[in-house]
Amino acid sequence: MTGSGGPDLEGLARRAVTGDARALEELCRHLQDLIYRLALRFTSDPEAAADATQEILILIITHLADFEGRSKLTTWVYTIASRHLLRTTRGPVEISVAGPEPFADWLDRNLAPEPFTHHDEAEYRLLAGEVRMACTYGMLLALSRPLRLAYLLGDLIGLADVDGAQALEISPAAFRQRLARARGVMRGIIADRCGLVRAEHPCRCDRQIDSSIAYGILDPRRPVFSMLPGATAPIPAGTLTEAARELDLACAIAEGYRSGPRFRAPDRVWRALQQACPALTG
């Protein structure tokens, strides 16, 4: 075990390379949720994230013997995951976000004058939570892919610049520059707009429900995020107390992401992984 009480991933990797199937299973079970959360934030698409998680795990298993222990295993995993995500084809959800300015303009133009009131309290809270997730994940899609990964690794996951640079295979200075640019874009979207991070800002999740339904972003009969493994249902819309204390808007919204649901990889990822890798037990 590590000093923090978590699993000794490096030890599991060493045992897995020698043919210990149970160590390989424990390692993959621990890594699958970590990878899925990164892929979901990168794609904002649960199905695409599940596919990417399965593919990344297979890459990790295939190349596990190449891990030399010069860095943390998680940094090595993020390197493989980042490289793979950058190569994936952009899906319809990612393509739908044309950039930070169009995204912010859409929010401004479609803000309802009054909160959504057509449903009972439980459904209202669920829909507001769905809008919160769709909007905050949409903000991430407004970043270019290189900036998005730098922001995810640096501010949401919390990698140091040396580790983030290694994961993205760039210099620490370049990583810091990408992270600074990503924060600047996020500030531009949030500024004078997002009520999640500043109470005086006008945009509220419940005031975007009607427009989200009208544009097909939100289907009340088929919520996207609220039904995912690890989601709290309904997802609360007002859990960003820490974010409100942050002076920097980019840090405030990052706190919001960190306080969100800790989604888990769906069961189909593990089933597919077992089929692809018979060495996995159980």
Summary of the structure (lengths in Angstrom):
residues: 282
radius of gyration: 19.5
end to end distance: 22.5
largest distance: 62.6
contacts: 878
relative contact order: 0.14
helix: 63%
strand: 1%
